[in-house]
Amino acid sequence: MLHFNNTTVYTLATRITSRFLWRLNVSLSTNVAVESVNPNVKLDQLKETTLNVPKNEHHTFDDFKTNLCSNLSNAPHSVTTKIKEAENLHDLLEVIKLPLSPKDISKILEAISLWLYKNNKLRITNNKTSVEDIKETITNIDDISVYSDLSTSEMILRVSKLASTKNRNVQLLNYFFQNIIEYNKELNPRECSSLMFSMSTLSYSDERLLEKICSDLMSSTSMKAISNKTLTSIIKSMSFLRYKSKTFLDYICNTIINSQIEYETNQIIAILQSFATLGYYSQHINEIIMLHKQHLTFELLKPTEWLNVMWCYTVFRRLDSSQAMSVLDENFVRKLILTDNINCTESTQTLTNQLKLLNINGYAQYAIENYKGPLLNNKLVPNVVKKHSKQKESYIKELENTLKNILPSPFYYNMNINTGMGFLLDAELYMNSDFKPVIMKNGNVPDKNCTKIGIMMADYYDFCLGMSDHNGLMKLYHHLLTCQKYNIVCLSYQNFGIEDKIERRVAYLKRQLWEKIKKSPQ
């Protein structure tokens, strides 16, 4: 089961590898001996070195490449072209990462080893590829070669063992994932579940493998008899991995609806939470809720379970007044806090519950028409927010720098506004119909003719994999802010690059603001 893709050289016979390393060591020893007579070459310079071809050696190097191409007569045209274009040995080592047979890779490595051995006049200079890098590359190839004959089921077992020991060996995982993608006909539901659980445990996934898993599950005849436990595990893993495929999720919903198997209440709650986390909502979810409605009641569920279900309804935009009242009632909140204090050993769970309560409270205030029920007592649940990641903070910092270059002064915008709904609004400003900013000095709110703009920064983790779509939280925040009459400008990390020059970010943000002003009702 050997495979060589465009990013990783997966395996090579140990016989060739060891011989290559032996010749490499011999040739390097010779080269270093030659250079050691030069008093201008420092020892530190020799430790981190690159093998380049001096100008006066290029004619010989071209002959070497021509001979190498002739020895690879059956290699793809793209490979021989790459060899002919190689400027140094680094470029030649990159060639072996292309789709090649083990025999051709062996020929290339043999040729490079002979070239190093014969050409003592090659100089060692600081540039791209160090000698240690070359040796490490070949050694890594040899290390992985021991797994080349494993079957798919055994590779899946090895991935599971890596997950159980929390061993995030990226190179080995990539090797296993690539081979499973290329050489397995169809994964069964148990194998799919195992792979997805392992990926979610290690927080490391391969989108191509996830796509294959979804495809195989939809085509598998054994899906008809899949256990409720396995299916629940698959959906939970998808939410942890942030992988979203609408076609697959629609298929899963139909499987649940048409299943003859009785799902436990905690499984249905876990499934609904996974859908909400991914920001997936459809008529199918309504059917699932109606199908299990008799089990999803205030009287039958524990406080935390009821909170989770009501939060899902909030994300799905189907929370009604009576449901909001049941969660925001002070007696229920006190009971929830007491349950947290008794059962929770981690403060993160308490924070999560507080944020969900604040989300629901914001929804009741601004999204439910004519809501007359209770609201949260901030003495019981303060206006907390989840701390931004360092990545998100860096984006918000650059957003502020960009606003400084657009607006006359800091009096024209606010940053990091606590919405009181469990999250921060990254920036807010007001603009009039002439596309001119309006001052907000001393907290004064401009008149109603101005456009109220909220800016949200969406980094990599705010998006789902598979579909280029915001996750459930980002969608909920967007909806809650819209209900507060904000015109939302959502800046994606894909367009608002912190590595870009300020001029580029300024131009991009101006265009987004202008588009928002044009579409805003006056």
N, C-alpha and C positions, 0 to 999 in steps of 0.2 A: 504494500500500500504506500508506494512512494509518490510524492507530489512536490513540484517546485513551482511556486507562484511568484508574482512580481515583487513581493515584499520580503520573503523569507526563504533561505535555502534550507530545506528541511532535513535532508539526510545524505550521507555519503558513506561508502564502504570504509571500514576502519583501516583496511590495508592501505588504501590510497592516502587517507588522511595522515596516518603516522609517517608514511614515506615522505609526504609533502612537507610535514613539519621538520623531519630530519634534514632534508635538503635545505629548507628555509633557514634552519639554524646554522648549517654549514656555510651557506652563502652570506648570511648576515655576519657571521664571525669573520669571514674573509673581508667583507666590506668595511667593517669597523676597524680591522687591523690596518687596512690601507689608509683610512682616515685618521688613525691615531698618530700618524707621523706629522700631521698638520697641527702646529701649536695653536692655531686660531680656533680650532674646534673644541668646545667645552664639553665636559662629561655630561652636564645636564642637557645639552643639545642632542646628545646621542641617545638619551633615554626616551625622548618623545620625538620620533623621527618619521619621515615619510619618504617613500621610495619614488623619486621622480626621474624622468629620463632627460638628461642634459641635452642641449640642442645638438651637440656634435655626435650624439648617439641615436638621433631620431631616424637616420637612414637604416641602421641596424634594427631598430625597434619596428620600423615599417615592414622590413623583411620578415621579422618574427611574426607580426600580425598576419601577413599574407600567408605564411606557411601554416599558421594556426587555422585560418579560414579554410584552407585546402584540406586540412585534416578533419574539418567538421562539415563535410560535404552534404550531410543530411540534416544539418541544423537549419532552423527557420531563417528566412532572409533577414528578419529584424535582428537576429542574433549576430550574424556575420557583419551586418551594417554597423552594429554597435561596436564590434571588435575593431573594424577599420577606422572608426571615429575616435577610438580610445587614445588619449594623450599620455596616459601614464598607467602604472600598475593598479592604482586605485580604480580607474575606469574599467580595467579588465576584471577586477574582482566583482564589480557591480554587474558584469555580464552574467556571472554564474547565478545571479538572483532571478534571471529570466527563465521562462519555461523551457527546460532542457532535460534530456535524458541523463540518468546517472553516468552513462558511458561518456557522454560529451562533457559533462562537468569534470569527470576524472581526467580527460584529455587536457582540458584547460588548466587545471591545477598542476598537472604534470609538466605542461609547457612552461607555466610561470615558474615552477621550482627550478627547471633546467635553465631558464633565462637568468634567474638570480644567481645560480651556481656558476654559470659561464662568464657572466659580465661583471667582473670585479671592479670595473671602472665606474659603475653606477654610484652616484653620490647620494648621501643622506642629508635631506634638507627639511626644514619645518614647512609643512603644507597641509595636505588633507588626511592621509591615511598613515597612521603610525605602524611600525613593525609589530607592536603588541596587538594592535587592532587586527592585523592580518592573522596573526597566530590565534587570537581569541575567536575570530570568525570561524576558522577551520575547526578549532577545538569544540565550539558549540555545535557545529554540524555533526561532529563525531558523537557528542553527548546525546543528541536527539535520535541518532540512528538506531539506538537500542529499542526504540518504540515502533520502528517502521513496519514490523510484521504483525502488529496487534490487530485484532478484529475490531469492528465498530463497537460491539457490545463491551469489549474489554477497555476500549478507549473511553467510553462513557463511564465505566466503572472507575477508571483512573481520574477522570475529571471530578467525579463524586468524592473520591478520596482526597483530592486537593482541596475541595470545598470543606470537607469535614475537619481538615487540619488547618484551615484558613491559610493555605499556601497559595498565594497569588502569583504563581510562576507564569508570567505573561507569555514568554516564548513557548513554553510547553503547552499552555492552553491554546495559543494560536495554532500550534501544530495539530493538536487534537481536533479543534474546531474545523480547520481546513480539510483534514482528511475525512471527517464525518460528512462535511458538505459534499465533497467530491466523489466519495466512494460508497456511500450508503444509498440504497434505493428508496427506502421509506422507513422512517422511524415510527415505532408504535407509540401509543399514548404514554405508556410507562416510561419509555426512554425519553420522550419529549419532556415529561414532567421532571424527570431526574436532571436533565440538562438545564432546564430553566431554573430549577431550584438551586442548582450549583452555581449558575451564573449570578443569580440574585444574592446568594450568600457571599460570593467573592466580589460583588459589585463590578463585574467585568463580563462584557457580552460581545457577541459578534452579530451584527445586524443581518448578515447573510444567513447565518445559522438560525436566527430567530424567524426569518422569513421562511426558511425551509421547514422549521418546526410547525409553523402555522399552516403551511401548504400541505404537509404530510398529515396533520391532524384532520384537515378538512376532507382529505381523500381516503383516509383510513376507514375501512369497514368496521374495525374494532371500536371506533368512536361511538357506535350505537350502544355498546355495552360498557362504556367508560364509567368508572366508579365516581360517585359524587366527591369523594375525598381527592381523587386525582385531578378532576376538573377544577375544583376549588384551588388546589395547589398551583395549577397552571395559571389561573387568572391572577392569583396573588403575586406570583413571580413576575408576571407581565407588568403589574403596577409598580413593583419594586424596581424593575429594570426600565420603567418609563417607555415601554415598547407598545405602540398603538397601531393596530391594523383594523380599520372599521369593518372590512369584509370578514375578518376572522371573529371579531367581537359580535357581529351580527349572527354569525354561524353558532357561536357559543350560546348566545341568548336563545336561539331556536332549539338548540340541544337541551337546554335547561327546561324550556317551556314544554317540549314534547317528550321529556324523559318520563319513564314510568317509575324512576327511583325517587324515593322520598328524601328530600334534602333537609338536613338539620337546620335549625334556626340560626345557629352561629355561622354556618356555612353560607347561608343566604346573606347574612349581614356582611361577611367578609367579601363576598362577591360584589355586593352593592358598593362597599367602600373602595374596592379596586376600580370599579367603573368610574366612581366619582373622582378618584385620584388621577385617573387618566383623562378626565374630562370627556368621557364618552356618555352620550345620552341619546336614547331613541325610544320609539314607541314600544320596542321589545322590552325595555326596562319597566315601563308601566305595566306590561303584561306580567312580568316576573313579580313585581310588587303586588299586583292584584291576586296573583296565584297563591301568594304566601301571606296575604294580608291578615288572615286570622291568627297568624303566629307573631306578627310584627305589631304588637299592641303595647301600650303603656303599662298595662297591668301585668303582662307576661315577661317583660324584659327587665333586666337589671338597669340601674341608672346610666351606667357607661354605655351599655348596648343601645338604650333608647336615644341617648345623645348622638351616638354614631349614626343611627338610622336617620335621625332628624337632620344631621349635618349633610348626609347624602341627599336628602330631599331638598336641602338648601342649594346644593351644587346643581341638582337637577332642575331647580326652579319650580318645584311643585309643593313647597312648604306652605301650608295654609295657616290661618290665624289661630285656630284651636291647637294645632300642633306646636306652633311657636309659643303659645301661652303655656303649654305643658312643660316646656324646657326652661322658659324664662321665669317661671314661678319660683319665688324665693325658697319655698320649702323643698322643691326639687333640687335647686342649686345647693342648698345646705346638705341635703342627702348625698348629692354627688361629691361634694367636697369631703364629707365624712368618709365616704367609700374610698376616695383617693387616698386619704390619710391612713386608712386601715390597710388597704391592699397594695398601694403603690410604693415600691422601694426606690423608684427613679423619679426625680423631679421633672424629667422631660415629659412623662405621661401627664402629670398635673398641668404643665404648661400647654400641652396639646389640647387637653380638655378645655382649658380657659380660652384658648384661641378659637376653638369650635363654638363655644358659647358666645364669644364676641362676634363671630361671623353670623351666627343665627340672630343675634340681637340687632346687628346692622341690617340684615335682611328684613326683619320685622319692622324696623323703623322706616326703611326707605323703599323696600320692594313690595311689601304687602299693602295693598290699598286699604285705607281706613282702618288700620290696625289699632285696636283699643285696649289691648292686653298689657300686662306688666313688661317692664324692661329691666335689664340687669342692674343690680345694686353694685356700684363700683367699689363699695367697701368689701363686698364678698369677692368680686371678680374685678381686679384693677385693669386699666387699659394697657395690658402688656402687649408686646410684639415679639416676634421671633427675631433673634439677632441675625443680621446679614452675614453671609459668607464673605471671606476675604475677596473672592472674585467679584461678587456683587458690589462690594464696597468700592473696589477699584473702578468699576463702571460708573457708579454714582458720582464718584469724585471727578471723573472726566466729564460727566454730564454737567456738573456744576461749573467746571472750567469752561465748557462750551457755552453755557448760558452767560457767563461773565463776558464772553466775547460777542454776544448778541445783544444783550440788554444794557441799558445805561449804567445801572448800579444794582447792588444786592437788594435794594428796596422794591425791585420790580418782580421778584420771585421768592418763593419759599422752598426750602429743601427738607426732606425727611419728615413729612407731616404725619403725626400719629392720627390716623383716621378714627380711632376709637372702635374700629371694627376688626381688630386683631392683626393689622398690618400697617406698614408705612407707605404713604404715597411719596414717590421719589422726588417729585418736584411739582409745583403748581405756579401758574401765572395767569394773568388776564390780558386780553388783547382786544382792541376796538376794531370796528369794521374796516378801518384804514390800515390794518395790519401793524398798528403801533401798540407797544406795551403800555400797560396802565400801572401806575404806582400803587403799592399796597402798604405804604408807610403806616406805622402804628397799628397795623392789623385792620385797617379800614377796608371794607369790601367795596369794590367798584360797583357802578350802577348796573342795572339789569341788561342794558344794551351791549355790555361787554361779553366776550366769549370766555368762559371759565375752562381753563385747560389743565388737565392733569397729565403728567408725563410718567410713564412706567418703563423701567429698564428691564428687559427680559434677557437673562443670560442663558447659557447652555442648559442649565438644569431646570429652567422654566419651560423647556420644550420637551415634547415626546420624541422618542426615536421612531423610525418607521415613517410616520406621517409628520410633516412639518407643521405641528399644531401645538398650541399652548396646553399645559397640563390643567387639571381641574381647578387648582387654587388660583392660577392666573386668570382663568375664565371667570371665576367667582369674584375676584377683586375687580375685574373690569366691569362686571355687571353691577356690583354694589356702588362703584364710583359713578357709573352712568346714571344710576337711580338718584344720585346726589347732584345731578345736572352737570357733571363734568364731561367735557369733550376729551376723550382719551387719546393721547399720542403714545403708542407703544413702540419703543425702540428696541429692535432686535440686535443681539450681539453680532449677528451676521452682517449687519449694515453699519452699526455704530461701533467701529473698531477702536479700542483704546490705544492700539499701536499706530493708528493713522495720525497724520498731521492735523493740527487744530483746524486748519482751513477746510479740510475735507469734512470734519464733523460739523463745523459751523454751517457749511453749505447744505449738508444733509438734513440737519435739524430745522433749518429755515424752510426747506421744501416741505417737511412734514407739518410744520406749524401753518404754513400757507395753505396747504391742502385742507387742514382742519378748519381754518377760518372760512374758506370758500364753501365748505359743506355745512357749516354751522348755520342753523336757522337764526335769523336776526329778529 
